[in-house]
Amino acid sequence: MRQYYQRHLFFCTNDRGVDSERPSCNQCGSAELRDYAKARIKKLGLAGQGKVRINTSGCLDRCELGPVCVVYPEGVWYTYVDEEDVDEIINSHLQKGEPVERLKICDQKT
């Protein structure tokens, strides 16, 4: 059975507020970088059925490592800081199927 999307990229955009004891991804600009990724995917012609989908996620419970995003179906977790990092995830992982080792989050619990 073929999947509806080849790959799904979820960006945590959780925001606990500035007074929270725990960090949150949106305080690191995750919503803006998610918007950038969506626009980039569309510009590259990678959006849509059988291709790639960029989504917002609530808390993925790894904000201490964030901002974070995760690519499915592989289940590869990333941290990133800017558009260049997002471009690398798009170009390497989403287009070529090659995870970006330097941005990967290890599987150990935080």
Secondary structure by P-SEA (a helix, b strand, c coil): ccccccbbbbbbccccccccccccccccaaaaaaaaaaaaaaaaccccccbbbbbbbcccccccccccccccccccccccccaaaaaaaaaccccccccccccccccccc
